[in-house]
Amino acid sequence: MALKGNLRDFTVTQLLNLINLAHKTGTLTIEGPEETAWVSFREGKLIYAQLGNEDGTLTGILRRSGHISNRQAQIIKKYAQGKSDKELGLLLINADYLTQESILHSIREYILDIVYRLFAWADGFFRFDNNVLPPKDRITIRIDLENVIIEGARKVREWEQLQDEIPNLDMALNFVDRPGADIRDVNLNVDEWKVVSYINPKNSIRQIARTNKMSETEIRRIVYGLIQAGLVDLVRPQGMPMPAHAPQIQPMDRQEQESLVNRLIDRIRSL
């Protein structure tokens, strides 16, 4: 009988701990609000992961990791039809196009990226099917779960902190007006430049993330870094109405402003 339940009662961390301690072999299926993930294990070791409709073939993984371009991926798919991932991997290695180490590293990073994303899933249903393994044509790799669980817990804490710092992705960004400052002089990575290129009070953070195909954690991490660097500020998107419960702040009249300034001056002089 398959193990199944709700993530509200049994978290991803607890599931991985159980699989690790019991040295389970099989596939864990997790149905989230928007996507479904499949994670496979052999004797308690993580060996494979697939998320939704993502291209989890070797070609898709190598394209995602930057080892091949979109054009090269199309050519490989055209001329390698009918070949398994294992056969394709051997062809690429024998042709001296990629090393075995680079292929295995790309697969490892792809699997870990999927599993780390699952740590943030709080809602959904899970099912563990014993002895159900991924298709035989896929390349699997053995990864110890202890380190995965530790790193996953760290990422959850980071995600919670980022969510506290940037709780609303429907806010927009605007560049900070600093005389003499030039964004082109700042050393940004590729993903940061992708975000910067869409910064405009008309674009919400959520829209920027979707355009660049970034997760909520990825966009929050980048935006948080830009804010801490003093490059951008959070602003309400143009045309976005104020919430109904927002207090209406009445401006001070001139007499009140002068009185406040005088009291501050007197206070400073007395220090």
Backbone hydrogen bonds, N-H to C=O, Kabsch-Sander energy under -0.5 kcal/mol:
donor,donor_aa,acceptor,acceptor_aa,energy
3,L,128,F,-1.5
5,G,126,F,-1.9
7,L,124,G,-2.7
9,D,6,N,-1.5
10,F,6,N,-1.8
15,L,11,T,-2.2
16,L,12,V,-2.6
17,N,13,T,-2.1
18,L,14,Q,-2.2
19,I,15,L,-2.6
20,N,16,L,-2.4
21,L,17,N,-2.7
22,A,18,L,-2.3
23,H,20,N,-0.8
24,K,19,I,-2.0
26,G,41,F,-1.8
27,T,129,D,-1.9
28,L,39,V,-3.7
29,T,27,T,-0.6
29,T,127,R,-3.2
30,I,28,L,-0.5
30,I,37,A,-2.6
31,E,125,F,-3.3
32,G,30,I,-0.8
32,G,35,E,-3.0
37,A,30,I,-2.7
38,W,50,Q,-2.9
39,V,28,L,-2.7
40,S,48,Y,-2.3
41,F,26,G,-2.8
42,R,45,K,-2.3
44,G,24,K,-2.9
45,K,42,R,-1.7
46,L,143,I,-2.3
47,I,40,S,-2.5
48,Y,40,S,-1.3
50,Q,38,W,-2.3
52,G,36,T,-3.4
52,G,50,Q,-0.5
54,E,51,L,-2.1
56,G,54,E,-1.3
61,I,57,T,-2.6
62,L,58,L,-2.6
63,R,59,T,-2.1
64,R,60,G,-2.3
65,S,61,I,-2.1
66,G,62,L,-0.6
66,G,63,R,-0.8
67,H,62,L,-1.8
68,I,62,L,-1.2
73,A,69,S,-2.4
74,Q,70,N,-1.9
75,I,71,R,-1.9
76,I,72,Q,-2.7
77,K,73,A,-2.4
78,K,74,Q,-1.8
79,Y,75,I,-2.4
80,A,76,I,-1.7
81,Q,78,K,-0.5
83,K,80,A,-2.0
85,D,137,D,-0.7
86,K,137,D,-1.1
88,L,84,S,-2.6
89,G,85,D,-2.6
90,L,86,K,-1.9
91,L,87,E,-2.0
92,L,88,L,-2.4
93,I,89,G,-2.0
94,N,90,L,-2.9
95,A,91,L,-1.8
96,D,93,I,-1.7
97,Y,92,L,-2.2
98,L,92,L,-1.4
103,I,99,T,-1.9
104,L,100,Q,-2.5
105,H,101,E,-2.3
106,S,102,S,-2.0
107,I,103,I,-2.1
108,R,104,L,-2.6
109,E,105,H,-2.5
110,Y,106,S,-2.0
111,I,107,I,-2.5
112,L,108,R,-2.6
113,D,109,E,-2.3
114,I,110,Y,-1.7
115,V,111,I,-2.3
116,Y,112,L,-2.9
117,R,113,D,-1.5
118,L,114,I,-1.3
119,F,115,V,-0.8
119,F,116,Y,-0.6
120,A,117,R,-1.1
121,W,118,L,-1.7
122,A,120,A,-0.6
125,F,31,E,-1.9
126,F,5,G,-2.3
127,R,29,T,-1.9
128,F,3,L,-3.5
129,D,27,T,-2.5
129,D,127,R,-0.6
130,N,128,F,-0.6
131,N,25,T,-3.3
132,V,129,D,-1.3
133,L,131,N,-0.6
138,R,135,P,-1.7
140,T,138,R,-0.5
141,I,47,I,-1.5
143,I,46,L,-2.0
148,V,144,D,-0.9
149,I,145,L,-2.7
150,I,146,E,-2.0
151,E,147,N,-2.6
152,G,148,V,-2.6
153,A,149,I,-2.2
154,R,150,I,-1.8
155,K,151,E,-2.2
156,V,152,G,-1.9
157,R,153,A,-1.9
158,E,154,R,-2.1
159,W,155,K,-2.7
160,E,156,V,-2.5
161,Q,157,R,-2.2
162,L,158,E,-2.7
163,Q,159,W,-2.2
164,D,160,E,-1.8
165,E,161,Q,-2.2
166,I,162,L,-2.9
169,L,167,P,-0.6
171,M,168,N,-1.2
172,A,235,V,-3.2
173,L,200,N,-0.5
173,L,203,N,-0.7
174,N,233,D,-1.9
176,V,231,L,-2.5
178,R,176,V,-1.2
181,A,178,R,-2.2
185,D,182,D,-2.1
186,V,183,I,-1.4
188,L,186,V,-1.2
193,W,189,N,-2.2
194,K,190,V,-1.9
195,V,191,D,-1.7
196,V,192,E,-2.7
197,S,193,W,-2.2
198,Y,195,V,-1.6
199,I,196,V,-1.5
203,N,200,N,-2.2
204,S,202,K,-0.5
205,I,171,M,-3.0
206,R,169,L,-2.6
208,I,204,S,-2.1
209,A,205,I,-2.3
210,R,206,R,-2.3
211,T,207,Q,-2.3
212,N,208,I,-1.8
213,K,210,R,-0.9
214,M,209,A,-2.8
219,I,215,S,-2.4
220,R,216,E,-2.1
221,R,217,T,-2.4
222,I,218,E,-2.0
223,V,219,I,-2.7
224,Y,220,R,-2.7
225,G,221,R,-1.8
226,L,222,I,-2.2
227,I,223,V,-2.4
228,Q,224,Y,-2.6
229,A,225,G,-1.7
230,G,227,I,-1.7
231,L,226,L,-2.3
232,V,226,L,-0.9
233,D,174,N,-2.5
235,V,172,A,-2.5
238,Q,201,P,-1.7
240,M,237,P,-2.3
246,A,243,P,-1.8
249,I,247,P,-0.7
250,Q,248,Q,-0.6
257,Q,253,D,-2.1
258,E,254,R,-2.3
259,S,255,Q,-2.1
260,L,256,E,-2.3
261,V,257,Q,-2.4
262,N,258,E,-2.3
263,R,259,S,-2.1
264,L,260,L,-2.1
265,I,261,V,-2.3
266,D,262,N,-2.4
267,R,263,R,-2.1
268,I,264,L,-2.4
269,R,265,I,-2.3
270,S,266,D,-1.4
271,L,267,R,-0.6
271,L,268,I,-1.0
